[in-house]
C-alpha cells in the first residue's frame, strides 16, 4: 500500500521534473539544469525519511 507521504514525494518529483523540462525547452537551459538537480534530491530525502520511519518501527 502506498502511503500519503510517498505520494507527496512523487508529486513533488513530478512537478520538479515538469518545471525543469519546461525551462529547458523554453530556452532557459541553466535554470532547467538547476531545477533538474532537485529531482534526485527530493527522492533521496523521501528515501531518508522512509528509512527513519522503518528504523523507528523496529525499536
C-alpha positions in Angstrom: 0.0 0.0 0.0 1.3 3.4 -0.9 1.4 5.9 1.9 0.3 9.6 1.5 3.9 10.7 2.3 5.2 8.6 -0.6 2.6 10.1 -2.9 3.6 13.6 -1.9 7.2 12.9 -2.6 6.4 11.5 -6.0 4.1 14.5 -6.8 7.0 16.9 -5.8 9.3 15.0 -8.1 6.9 15.1 -11.0 6.4 18.9 -10.5 10.1 19.4 -10.4 10.7 17.4 -13.5 7.9 19.2 -15.4 9.2 22.6 -14.4 12.7 21.5 -15.4 11.6 20.3 -18.8 9.5 23.5 -19.4 12.5 25.7 -18.5 14.9 23.6 -20.7 12.7 23.7 -23.8 11.7 27.3 -23.4 15.3 28.3 -23.7 16.3 28.8 -20.1 18.8 25.9 -20.1 20.7 26.9 -17.0 17.6 27.3 -14.9 16.3 23.9 -16.3 19.5 22.2 -15.3 19.4 23.7 -11.8 15.8 22.6 -11.4 16.6 19.1 -12.7 19.0 18.6 -9.8 16.0 18.8 -7.4 14.6 15.5 -8.7 17.2 13.2 -7.2 17.5 15.4 -4.1 13.8 15.1 -3.4 13.9 11.3 -4.0 16.8 10.9 -1.6 15.1 13.0 1.0 12.0 10.8 0.7 14.0 7.6 1.0 15.8 9.0 4.0 12.5 9.7 5.9 11.3 6.2 4.9 14.4 4.6 6.4 13.9 6.6 9.6 10.3 5.5 9.8 11.3 1.9 9.3 14.0 2.1 12.0 11.6 3.8 14.4 9.1 0.9 14.0 11.7 -1.7 14.7 12.6 -0.2 18.1 
